[in-house]
Amino acid sequence: MESIQAPIGVIPAAGKGLRMSNYSVQGCKELITIAGRSMLLRTIDELRLAGITEIVVVTSPTKPAINSHLEEFGELERGDIRIVTQSEAMGLVDAVRIALESDSTEKNHNVLVAFPDVLFHSHPNPTAALIESTEKNKHVEPSISASVITLRPDGEWGALLSDSGRVLGLVDSPDLKAGQLISGIAAKNKGDSFPLDGPLRIAGRGLWSPDFWRAVDLVREAGDWDEGEMSDAAVLRRLAAENRLVGIQIKAAYIDIGMPEGLAYARRILNDTTPLTSEGEGD
């Protein structure tokens, strides 16, 4: 059997990031710099090193600094990055839909979704791990609709995470060559801390097959969106119920840069002592 087609990388960067307003760069938390590299550029680096040759950055009309940042650092000269605009904040699923519809030839591609406001410390490349595992599971029938990175929060970095993306159960499948089936995902409790007593957490990277959009249609018809947004969580729960969602567990410190405490922790472990201005950049 031939190898799967390389996924298109989608980086959602249209969010308001209100929690980081005191540290964002021209209104963009994705441009916060840690140890000399912005979070957006770190994410692009990861995708490129994993072999992704098409990257779509989804931004908003209120964040022109994203485009300026990519131009300033020469990232657009390589020709592998496209910037599209999500005019209205309607959730992650809508952002990815816009990214794919920006080129009609890409609607049937696998999609690698990478959040640019999270940092994986002490792991070489979560995106590469996800792509490699998907390649190993390409023979499974019925096909896997989505695979996601999971990890087990612990220690200081784990205590900073909110209770979101908590895996309720795992199932070993003899058909899988990598990972485990996720049997359920807990409802989001963002006001609570993630429990550090053993559960896995879905973490910032996901690979969606074209079948993901079938589940999107089912969620839309049922009106099951979380908090009125087209979030991926509602779709992933449906896929878990169908035994078509796989978790790929890695070992890493998973740091949420979308909150001040996470930024402070990341700067400390990466030995970044550069003073932060109110715009999130060093002096």
PASEBA-1860 file (N, C-alpha, C; in nm, 3 decimals):
! residues 283
1> MESIQAPI> 0.084/-0.119/0.000/0.000/0.000/0.000/0.088/0.125/0.000 ~ 0.049/0.227/-0.079/0.126/0.349/-0.089/0.117/0.430/0.040 ~ 0.216/0.515/0.059/0.215/0.602/0.175/0.100/0.702/0.164 ~ 0.052/0.747/0.279/-0.054/0.847/0.277/0.001/0.979/0.223 ~ -0.087/1.057/0.163/-0.048/1.186/0.112/-0.011/1.279/0.228 ~ 0.097/1.355/0.210/0.141/1.445/0.316/0.029/1.541/0.352 ~ 0.003/1.561/0.480/-0.106/1.650/0.520/-0.074/1.797/0.493 ~ -0.179/1.874/0.484/-0.166/2.019/0.480/-0.163/2.069/0.624
9> GVIPAAGK> -0.072/2.155/0.657/-0.065/2.211/0.791/-0.153/2.334/0.804 ~ -0.235/2.337/0.905/-0.320/2.453/0.933/-0.286/2.506/1.072 ~ -0.251/2.634/1.079/-0.219/2.699/1.206/-0.328/2.802/1.234 ~ -0.416/2.775/1.331/-0.522/2.872/1.363/-0.466/2.987/1.446 ~ -0.477/3.108/1.393/-0.420/3.224/1.463/-0.516/3.343/1.458 ~ -0.646/3.314/1.462/-0.745/3.421/1.452/-0.806/3.459/1.586 ~ -0.772/3.385/1.692/-0.832/3.409/1.823/-0.793/3.543/1.883 ~ -0.877/3.590/1.976/-0.854/3.720/2.038/-0.745/3.716/2.144
17> GLRMSNYS> -0.730/3.604/2.215/-0.623/3.594/2.314/-0.633/3.696/2.424 ~ -0.753/3.714/2.479/-0.775/3.821/2.577/-0.692/3.801/2.704 ~ -0.668/3.676/2.743/-0.592/3.652/2.865/-0.449/3.704/2.854 ~ -0.399/3.719/2.729/-0.261/3.758/2.709/-0.248/3.900/2.655 ~ -0.350/3.981/2.675/-0.350/4.116/2.618/-0.233/4.201/2.667 ~ -0.183/4.174/2.787/-0.071/4.253/2.840/0.064/4.208/2.785 ~ 0.066/4.095/2.714/0.192/4.041/2.665/0.194/4.021/2.514 ~ 0.081/4.030/2.451/0.073/4.003/2.307/0.147/4.112/2.229
25> VQGCKELI> 0.188/4.077/2.108/0.261/4.168/2.021/0.164/4.222/1.916 ~ 0.132/4.349/1.925/0.037/4.412/1.834/-0.094/4.332/1.827 ~ -0.138/4.287/1.945/-0.264/4.214/1.954/-0.256/4.068/1.919 ~ -0.137/4.013/1.904/-0.121/3.873/1.861/-0.039/3.794/1.964 ~ -0.104/3.703/2.034/-0.030/3.620/2.129/0.064/3.525/2.056 ~ 0.032/3.492/1.929/0.115/3.400/1.850/0.254/3.458/1.822 ~ 0.267/3.591/1.838/0.395/3.656/1.809/0.479/3.678/1.934 ~ 0.431/3.629/2.048/0.512/3.634/2.170/0.642/3.556/2.145
33> TIAGRSML> 0.753/3.617/2.180/0.883/3.557/2.155/0.939/3.496/2.283 ~ 0.984/3.372/2.270/1.048/3.302/2.382/1.183/3.250/2.333 ~ 1.288/3.286/2.403/1.423/3.243/2.367/1.455/3.273/2.221 ~ 1.416/3.393/2.176/1.455/3.439/2.045/1.371/3.396/1.927 ~ 1.261/3.324/1.951/1.177/3.276/1.840/1.031/3.291/1.879 ~ 0.952/3.349/1.790/0.809/3.366/1.821/0.739/3.232/1.821 ~ 0.626/3.225/1.890/0.551/3.100/1.896/0.502/3.059/1.756 ~ 0.464/3.156/1.675/0.420/3.124/1.539/0.532/3.062/1.458
41> LRTIDELR> 0.650/3.121/1.464/0.763/3.068/1.388/0.808/2.932/1.442 ~ 0.798/2.912/1.573/0.830/2.781/1.629/0.737/2.673/1.572 ~ 0.609/2.708/1.557/0.512/2.612/1.505/0.540/2.582/1.358 ~ 0.571/2.684/1.282/0.605/2.665/1.141/0.730/2.578/1.129 ~ 0.830/2.603/1.212/0.952/2.522/1.211/0.919/2.375/1.233 ~ 0.832/2.348/1.331/0.795/2.210/1.363/0.728/2.141/1.244 ~ 0.636/2.211/1.179/0.566/2.151/1.066/0.661/2.124/0.950 ~ 0.748/2.219/0.922/0.843/2.199/0.812/0.937/2.082/0.840
49> LAGITEIV> 0.987/2.073/0.963/1.078/1.963/0.998/1.008/1.828/0.990 ~ 0.875/1.828/1.004/0.798/1.703/0.994/0.767/1.667/0.848 ~ 0.810/1.750/0.754/0.791/1.719/0.613/0.669/1.782/0.548 ~ 0.602/1.872/0.620/0.485/1.939/0.563/0.531/2.051/0.470 ~ 0.478/2.050/0.349/0.523/2.145/0.247/0.416/2.248/0.211 ~ 0.297/2.236/0.269/0.191/2.335/0.250/0.136/2.374/0.386 ~ 0.145/2.501/0.418/0.102/2.552/0.549/0.006/2.669/0.526 ~ -0.109/2.662/0.594/-0.205/2.771/0.587/-0.218/2.832/0.726
57> VVTSPTKP> -0.192/2.961/0.736/-0.209/3.034/0.862/-0.342/3.108/0.854 ~ -0.432/3.078/0.949/-0.564/3.141/0.951/-0.561/3.254/1.051 ~ -0.580/3.376/1.004/-0.575/3.492/1.091/-0.707/3.568/1.082 ~ -0.712/3.686/1.141/-0.835/3.765/1.141/-0.806/3.905/1.087 ~ -0.909/3.980/1.048/-0.886/4.115/0.997/-0.822/4.208/1.099 ~ -0.834/4.176/1.228/-0.779/4.262/1.332/-0.633/4.229/1.366 ~ -0.571/4.134/1.293/-0.436/4.091/1.326/-0.343/4.098/1.205 ~ -0.329/4.216/1.144/-0.239/4.228/1.028/-0.093/4.204/1.065
65> AINSHLEE> -0.062/4.210/1.194/0.077/4.189/1.236/0.126/4.048/1.205 ~ 0.034/3.952/1.193/0.073/3.815/1.157/0.143/3.816/1.021 ~ 0.080/3.877/0.923/0.137/3.883/0.788/0.269/3.960/0.790 ~ 0.271/4.072/0.862/0.392/4.154/0.868/0.508/4.077/0.930 ~ 0.478/3.999/1.034/0.581/3.920/1.102/0.641/3.816/1.008 ~ 0.556/3.747/0.933/0.605/3.645/0.840/0.687/3.709/0.728 ~ 0.646/3.826/0.683/0.723/3.896/0.580/0.858/3.943/0.636 ~ 0.855/3.996/0.757/0.978/4.047/0.818/1.085/3.941/0.830
73> FGELERGD> 1.044/3.819/0.864/1.141/3.711/0.884/1.163/3.627/0.757 ~ 1.108/3.672/0.645/1.131/3.604/0.518/1.063/3.470/0.502 ~ 0.962/3.444/0.587/0.898/3.313/0.585/0.811/3.292/0.461 ~ 0.762/3.400/0.400/0.674/3.387/0.285/0.753/3.364/0.156 ~ 0.883/3.390/0.158/0.964/3.377/0.037/0.978/3.232/-0.009 ~ 0.961/3.138/0.083/0.977/2.997/0.046/0.859/2.944/-0.035 ~ 0.746/3.013/-0.029/0.631/2.975/-0.109/0.548/2.861/-0.053 ~ 0.574/2.820/0.071/0.498/2.709/0.128/0.394/2.755/0.229
81> IRIVTQSE> 0.379/2.886/0.248/0.284/2.940/0.345/0.180/3.026/0.274 ~ 0.055/3.001/0.308/-0.055/3.082/0.258/-0.129/3.141/0.378 ~ -0.169/3.266/0.370/-0.243/3.331/0.478/-0.386/3.354/0.434 ~ -0.481/3.310/0.516/-0.623/3.332/0.488/-0.687/3.397/0.611 ~ -0.803/3.456/0.590/-0.868/3.533/0.696/-1.000/3.471/0.738 ~ -1.017/3.454/0.868/-1.146/3.414/0.926/-1.211/3.544/0.975 ~ -1.307/3.591/0.899/-1.363/3.724/0.925/-1.443/3.731/1.054 ~ -1.499/3.617/1.096/-1.579/3.612/1.218/-1.536/3.493/1.302
89> AMGLVDAV> -1.516/3.514/1.432/-1.470/3.407/1.520/-1.581/3.304/1.542 ~ -1.569/3.190/1.473/-1.672/3.087/1.482/-1.614/2.952/1.521 ~ -1.493/2.949/1.572/-1.438/2.825/1.621/-1.336/2.760/1.528 ~ -1.270/2.657/1.580/-1.160/2.592/1.509/-1.206/2.524/1.381 ~ -1.317/2.452/1.387/-1.363/2.378/1.269/-1.388/2.474/1.153 ~ -1.447/2.588/1.182/-1.472/2.687/1.078/-1.339/2.741/1.024 ~ -1.242/2.762/1.111/-1.112/2.812/1.066/-1.045/2.715/0.969 ~ -1.050/2.586/1.002/-0.989/2.487/0.914/-1.066/2.477/0.783
97> RIALESDS> -1.198/2.486/0.790/-1.278/2.484/0.667/-1.238/2.598/0.575 ~ -1.220/2.716/0.630/-1.179/2.831/0.550/-1.041/2.806/0.488 ~ -0.951/2.746/0.565/-0.818/2.717/0.513/-0.824/2.624/0.393 ~ -0.907/2.521/0.401/-0.917/2.424/0.292/-0.989/2.483/0.172 ~ -1.090/2.562/0.198/-1.167/2.619/0.087/-1.092/2.728/0.014 ~ -0.979/2.771/0.070/-0.899/2.872/0.001/-0.830/2.813/-0.121 ~ -0.829/2.683/-0.133/-0.777/2.614/-0.251/-0.861/2.490/-0.272 ~ -0.944/2.490/-0.376/-1.042/2.383/-0.396/-0.978/2.248/-0.420
105> TEKNHNVL> -0.849/2.244/-0.453/-0.784/2.115/-0.478/-0.751/2.042/-0.349 ~ -0.769/2.108/-0.235/-0.722/2.051/-0.109/-0.832/1.991/-0.022 ~ -0.954/1.988/-0.072/-1.066/1.948/0.013/-1.057/1.803/0.059 ~ -0.989/1.718/-0.014/-0.981/1.576/0.022/-0.847/1.539/0.084 ~ -0.776/1.636/0.134/-0.647/1.610/0.196/-0.662/1.581/0.345 ~ -0.562/1.510/0.399/-0.545/1.506/0.544/-0.498/1.645/0.590 ~ -0.538/1.681/0.710/-0.505/1.813/0.764/-0.436/1.797/0.899 ~ -0.322/1.859/0.915/-0.252/1.862/1.043/-0.279/1.996/1.108
113> VAFPDVLF> -0.353/1.996/1.219/-0.389/2.119/1.289/-0.292/2.140/1.404 ~ -0.227/2.256/1.405/-0.125/2.284/1.506/-0.152/2.418/1.573 ~ -0.183/2.414/1.701/-0.206/2.538/1.775/-0.072/2.607/1.799 ~ -0.063/2.738/1.772/0.065/2.809/1.786/0.090/2.870/1.924 ~ -0.001/2.846/2.018/0.016/2.906/2.151/0.047/2.801/2.257 ~ 0.100/2.687/2.214/0.141/2.583/2.308/0.284/2.542/2.277 ~ 0.355/2.504/2.381/0.495/2.465/2.367/0.513/2.323/2.420 ~ 0.574/2.238/2.337/0.609/2.102/2.380/0.758/2.102/2.413
121> HSHPNPTA> 0.789/2.085/2.541/0.928/2.086/2.585/0.976/1.944/2.606 ~ 1.096/1.915/2.558/1.164/1.786/2.571/1.105/1.679/2.480 ~ 1.042/1.720/2.370/1.003/1.626/2.265/1.049/1.683/2.132 ~ 1.112/1.601/2.046/1.170/1.656/1.922/1.069/1.713/1.824 ~ 0.954/1.646/1.807/0.859/1.695/1.708/0.726/1.620/1.717 ~ 0.629/1.672/1.791/0.499/1.605/1.802/0.429/1.586/1.668 ~ 0.444/1.682/1.577/0.382/1.669/1.445/0.436/1.549/1.371 ~ 0.567/1.531/1.374/0.628/1.415/1.307/0.578/1.285/1.369
129> ALIESTEK> 0.564/1.281/1.502/0.514/1.161/1.568/0.372/1.128/1.523 ~ 0.291/1.230/1.505/0.152/1.210/1.463/0.146/1.160/1.320 ~ 0.225/1.218/1.233/0.226/1.174/1.092/0.277/1.031/1.080 ~ 0.383/1.000/1.153/0.439/0.864/1.149/0.337/0.761/1.197 ~ 0.266/0.793/1.304/0.166/0.699/1.358/0.049/0.682/1.262 ~ 0.007/0.790/1.196/-0.101/0.781/1.100/-0.062/0.693/0.982 ~ 0.064/0.703/0.941/0.114/0.617/0.834/0.106/0.470/0.875 ~ 0.141/0.441/1.000/0.136/0.301/1.046/-0.007/0.247/1.051
137> NKHVEPSI> -0.105/0.336/1.073/-0.245/0.293/1.087/-0.327/0.307/0.960 ~ -0.263/0.332/0.848/-0.336/0.360/0.724/-0.415/0.239/0.674 ~ -0.381/0.119/0.721/-0.448/-0.002/0.675/-0.580/-0.029/0.747 ~ -0.608/0.041/0.857/-0.721/0.009/0.944/-0.853/0.034/0.870 ~ -0.946/-0.061/0.883/-1.080/-0.046/0.827/-1.183/-0.072/0.937 ~ -1.287/0.014/0.954/-1.301/0.140/0.882/-1.189/0.236/0.918 ~ -1.161/0.327/0.829/-1.046/0.415/0.845/-1.059/0.503/0.969 ~ -0.944/0.543/1.021/-0.940/0.635/1.134/-0.972/0.776/1.083
145> SASVITLR> -1.064/0.843/1.151/-1.106/0.976/1.107/-1.018/1.087/1.161 ~ -0.956/1.065/1.276/-0.868/1.166/1.334/-0.774/1.100/1.434 ~ -0.654/1.154/1.442/-0.557/1.114/1.543/-0.512/1.240/1.615 ~ -0.490/1.228/1.745/-0.451/1.344/1.825/-0.335/1.307/1.917 ~ -0.252/1.405/1.945/-0.146/1.386/2.044/-0.208/1.388/2.183 ~ -0.167/1.295/2.267/-0.208/1.295/2.407/-0.083/1.286/2.495 ~ -0.097/1.333/2.617/0.011/1.321/2.715/-0.048/1.320/2.855 ~ 0.036/1.285/2.952/-0.012/1.275/3.090/0.043/1.393/3.172
153> PDGEWGAL> -0.042/1.491/3.202/0.006/1.609/3.276/0.058/1.572/3.415 ~ 0.167/1.634/3.453/0.218/1.615/3.589/0.306/1.735/3.625 ~ 0.345/1.739/3.748/0.438/1.841/3.793/0.387/1.983/3.779 ~ 0.481/2.076/3.778/0.446/2.218/3.777/0.374/2.258/3.649 ~ 0.420/2.207/3.534/0.355/2.245/3.408/0.214/2.189/3.398 ~ 0.194/2.068/3.451/0.061/2.009/3.448/-0.038/2.084/3.535 ~ 0.011/2.136/3.647/-0.077/2.208/3.738/-0.127/2.339/3.679 ~ -0.063/2.388/3.573/-0.104/2.512/3.509/-0.216/2.493/3.407
161> LSDSGRVL> -0.243/2.368/3.370/-0.339/2.341/3.263/-0.483/2.343/3.315 ~ -0.573/2.390/3.230/-0.715/2.384/3.263/-0.770/2.246/3.229 ~ -0.887/2.216/3.284/-0.949/2.084/3.263/-1.023/2.085/3.128 ~ -0.946/2.064/3.024/-0.998/2.061/2.888/-0.929/1.948/2.813 ~ -1.003/1.878/2.727/-0.944/1.770/2.649/-0.910/1.646/2.729 ~ -0.979/1.625/2.843/-0.949/1.510/2.928/-1.005/1.381/2.868 ~ -0.917/1.283/2.849/-0.956/1.155/2.791/-1.022/1.069/2.898 ~ -1.142/1.019/2.867/-1.217/0.939/2.964/-1.187/0.790/2.957
169> GLVDSPDL> -1.137/0.744/2.844/-1.109/0.601/2.834/-1.031/0.569/2.709 ~ -0.955/0.459/2.715/-0.876/0.413/2.602/-0.907/0.266/2.576 ~ -0.900/0.227/2.450/-0.928/0.089/2.411/-0.814/0.041/2.322 ~ -0.754/-0.071/2.359/-0.653/-0.133/2.273/-0.722/-0.202/2.156 ~ -0.672/-0.181/2.038/-0.728/-0.244/1.919/-0.619/-0.324/1.849 ~ -0.645/-0.451/1.818/-0.543/-0.531/1.749/-0.514/-0.481/1.608 ~ -0.604/-0.399/1.555/-0.583/-0.347/1.420/-0.485/-0.230/1.415 ~ -0.469/-0.163/1.527/-0.382/-0.046/1.529/-0.236/-0.085/1.543
177> KAGQLISG> -0.152/-0.020/1.466/-0.007/-0.038/1.478/0.056/0.070/1.565 ~ -0.021/0.173/1.595/0.029/0.282/1.680/-0.088/0.344/1.754 ~ -0.069/0.374/1.880/-0.170/0.443/1.958/-0.282/0.354/2.009 ~ -0.384/0.418/2.067/-0.502/0.350/2.120/-0.626/0.427/2.079 ~ -0.738/0.357/2.072/-0.864/0.423/2.045/-0.907/0.502/2.169 ~ -0.951/0.624/2.150/-1.007/0.704/2.258/-1.157/0.678/2.262 ~ -1.208/0.636/2.378/-1.348/0.598/2.387/-1.438/0.710/2.438 ~ -1.380/0.817/2.491/-1.461/0.928/2.540/-1.376/1.047/2.579
185> IAAKNKGD> -1.437/1.166/2.574/-1.369/1.290/2.611/-1.460/1.367/2.704 ~ -1.407/1.413/2.815/-1.487/1.485/2.915/-1.527/1.623/2.864 ~ -1.636/1.674/2.918/-1.677/1.811/2.887/-1.572/1.908/2.939 ~ -1.560/2.021/2.872/-1.462/2.122/2.908/-1.501/2.190/3.039 ~ -1.403/2.202/3.130/-1.421/2.276/3.256/-1.304/2.373/3.271 ~ -1.303/2.475/3.187/-1.186/2.561/3.179/-1.160/2.639/3.307 ~ -1.259/2.651/3.394/-1.237/2.719/3.520/-1.168/2.632/3.624 ~ -1.156/2.503/3.596/-1.094/2.409/3.688/-0.956/2.368/3.638
193> SFPLDGPL> -0.871/2.326/3.730/-0.740/2.275/3.693/-0.751/2.131/3.646 ~ -0.660/2.091/3.559/-0.660/1.953/3.511/-0.618/1.860/3.625 ~ -0.691/1.750/3.644/-0.656/1.657/3.752/-0.525/1.585/3.723 ~ -0.436/1.585/3.820/-0.305/1.525/3.801/-0.298/1.385/3.860 ~ -0.410/1.313/3.854/-0.413/1.178/3.912/-0.410/1.070/3.806 ~ -0.368/1.102/3.685/-0.348/0.997/3.586/-0.413/1.010/3.451 ~ -0.521/1.087/3.431/-0.584/1.090/3.300/-0.496/1.156/3.194 ~ -0.515/1.115/3.070/-0.444/1.176/2.958/-0.519/1.301/2.913
201> RIAGRGLW> -0.445/1.388/2.846/-0.503/1.511/2.793/-0.472/1.522/2.645 ~ -0.570/1.557/2.565/-0.547/1.588/2.424/-0.470/1.719/2.417 ~ -0.367/1.724/2.332/-0.269/1.831/2.346/-0.226/1.893/2.213 ~ -0.301/1.990/2.164/-0.251/2.087/2.068/-0.214/2.047/1.927 ~ -0.218/1.916/1.895/-0.188/1.870/1.760/-0.289/1.762/1.722 ~ -0.346/1.775/1.603/-0.440/1.675/1.556/-0.428/1.656/1.406 ~ -0.450/1.533/1.360/-0.447/1.504/1.217/-0.585/1.454/1.177 ~ -0.652/1.531/1.091/-0.788/1.501/1.049/-0.788/1.444/0.908
209> SPDFWRAV> -0.855/1.331/0.891/-0.873/1.275/0.757/-0.994/1.341/0.691 ~ -1.016/1.320/0.561/-1.135/1.376/0.497/-1.266/1.331/0.563 ~ -1.266/1.213/0.627/-1.388/1.164/0.693/-1.426/1.248/0.813 ~ -1.333/1.327/0.865/-1.364/1.417/0.977/-1.484/1.505/0.943 ~ -1.496/1.544/0.818/-1.601/1.638/0.778/-1.738/1.572/0.774 ~ -1.741/1.440/0.760/-1.868/1.367/0.774/-1.920/1.382/0.916 ~ -1.831/1.368/1.014/-1.871/1.384/1.153/-1.910/1.529/1.183 ~ -1.844/1.624/1.118/-1.881/1.765/1.134/-2.027/1.786/1.093
217> DLVREAGD> -2.066/1.727/0.980/-2.204/1.740/0.932/-2.303/1.680/1.032 ~ -2.266/1.568/1.093/-2.355/1.505/1.190/-2.371/1.591/1.315 ~ -2.262/1.650/1.360/-2.269/1.738/1.477/-2.352/1.862/1.445 ~ -2.333/1.916/1.327/-2.410/2.035/1.287/-2.559/2.003/1.282 ~ -2.594/1.890/1.225/-2.736/1.851/1.215/-2.798/1.832/1.352 ~ -2.719/1.780/1.447/-2.769/1.755/1.582/-2.763/1.880/1.670 ~ -2.697/1.984/1.624/-2.683/2.106/1.705/-2.601/2.084/1.829 ~ -2.495/2.002/1.819/-2.417/1.964/1.937/-2.289/2.044/1.956
225> WDEGEMSD> -2.278/2.160/1.895/-2.156/2.238/1.912/-2.138/2.282/2.056 ~ -2.013/2.285/2.102/-1.982/2.332/2.237/-1.989/2.484/2.242 ~ -2.062/2.537/2.338/-2.067/2.680/2.363/-2.101/2.761/2.239 ~ -2.178/2.701/2.149/-2.221/2.773/2.030/-2.115/2.789/1.924 ~ -1.994/2.737/1.947/-1.886/2.749/1.850/-1.866/2.618/1.776 ~ -1.811/2.631/1.654/-1.777/2.512/1.578/-1.643/2.457/1.628 ~ -1.645/2.403/1.748/-1.522/2.353/1.810/-1.496/2.210/1.765 ~ -1.369/2.173/1.770/-1.334/2.037/1.733/-1.373/1.937/1.841
233> AAVLRRLA> -1.391/1.982/1.966/-1.421/1.890/2.076/-1.548/1.811/2.051 ~ -1.653/1.878/2.002/-1.779/1.810/1.977/-1.764/1.703/1.870 ~ -1.682/1.731/1.769/-1.660/1.635/1.661/-1.576/1.518/1.711 ~ -1.475/1.547/1.790/-1.390/1.440/1.842/-1.469/1.347/1.934 ~ -1.563/1.401/2.010/-1.646/1.315/2.095/-1.729/1.219/2.010 ~ -1.782/1.267/1.901/-1.860/1.180/1.813/-1.772/1.071/1.752 ~ -1.654/1.109/1.709/-1.563/1.010/1.652/-1.519/0.908/1.755 ~ -1.501/0.952/1.881/-1.467/0.857/1.988/-1.578/0.755/2.005
241> AENRLVGI> -1.703/0.800/1.997/-1.817/0.709/2.011/-1.822/0.610/1.895 ~ -1.766/0.645/1.782/-1.764/0.558/1.664/-1.639/0.470/1.656 ~ -1.551/0.482/1.756/-1.422/0.410/1.754/-1.337/0.449/1.634 ~ -1.336/0.579/1.603/-1.259/0.627/1.488/-1.166/0.742/1.526 ~ -1.137/0.750/1.656/-1.044/0.852/1.706/-0.928/0.783/1.778 ~ -0.806/0.815/1.737/-0.687/0.751/1.794/-0.605/0.854/1.870 ~ -0.558/0.814/1.987/-0.466/0.897/2.065/-0.325/0.845/2.052 ~ -0.232/0.935/2.023/-0.090/0.901/2.014/-0.020/0.966/2.132
249> QIKAAYID> 0.019/0.885/2.230/0.076/0.940/2.352/0.224/0.970/2.337 ~ 0.265/1.088/2.382/0.406/1.124/2.384/0.443/1.167/2.526 ~ 0.573/1.176/2.550/0.622/1.229/2.677/0.682/1.366/2.651 ~ 0.623/1.466/2.713/0.670/1.603/2.696/0.605/1.690/2.802 ~ 0.668/1.802/2.831/0.603/1.905/2.911/0.522/1.990/2.814 ~ 0.392/2.001/2.840/0.300/2.071/2.750/0.261/2.202/2.817 ~ 0.305/2.314/2.759/0.293/2.443/2.826/0.199/2.533/2.746 ~ 0.097/2.581/2.814/-0.001/2.670/2.752/0.049/2.814/2.759
257> IGMPEGLA> 0.096/2.865/2.645/0.148/3.001/2.640/0.034/3.102/2.632 ~ -0.089/3.052/2.617/-0.205/3.140/2.611/-0.252/3.189/2.746 ~ -0.168/3.172/2.847/-0.198/3.223/2.981/-0.067/3.275/3.042 ~ -0.073/3.382/3.121/0.050/3.443/3.173/0.138/3.346/3.252 ~ 0.075/3.259/3.331/0.154/3.165/3.412/0.233/3.068/3.322 ~ 0.170/3.026/3.212/0.237/2.937/3.119/0.355/3.005/3.051 ~ 0.336/3.131/3.013/0.445/3.206/2.952/0.562/3.221/3.048 ~ 0.532/3.254/3.173/0.639/3.270/3.272/0.715/3.140/3.292
265> YARRILND> 0.642/3.029/3.296/0.707/2.898/3.316/0.795/2.864/3.196 ~ 0.743/2.887/3.074/0.821/2.856/2.954/0.949/2.939/2.948 ~ 0.939/3.066/2.981/1.057/3.152/2.980/1.161/3.103/3.081 ~ 1.112/3.055/3.193/1.205/3.008/3.296/1.278/2.880/3.254 ~ 1.206/2.783/3.200/1.272/2.657/3.166/1.359/2.669/3.041 ~ 1.331/2.773/2.958/1.414/2.795/2.839/1.519/2.904/2.864 ~ 1.532/2.942/2.992/1.636/3.037/3.034/1.629/3.169/2.957 ~ 1.507/3.216/2.935/1.488/3.345/2.868/1.474/3.453/2.974
273> TTPLTSEG> 1.576/3.532/2.989/1.575/3.639/3.089/1.553/3.776/3.027 ~ 1.521/3.780/2.898/1.497/3.908/2.830/1.374/3.974/2.891 ~ 1.383/4.099/2.931/1.266/4.166/2.990/1.151/4.173/2.889 ~ 1.031/4.151/2.937/0.913/4.164/2.853/0.859/4.305/2.862 ~ 0.827/4.363/2.748/0.756/4.489/2.747/0.607/4.458/2.751 ~ 0.523/4.561/2.755/0.379/4.540/2.755/0.330/4.482/2.625 ~ 0.417/4.485/2.521/0.382/4.427/2.392/0.436/4.288/2.375 ~ 0.499/4.232/2.481/0.544/4.093/2.476/0.681/4.074/2.415
281> EGD> 0.754/4.181/2.380/0.884/4.168/2.319/0.991/4.216/2.416 ~ 1.109/4.163/2.399/1.218/4.206/2.482/1.261/4.349/2.449 ~ 1.328/4.412/2.543/1.376/4.548/2.521/1.491/4.548/2.420
END
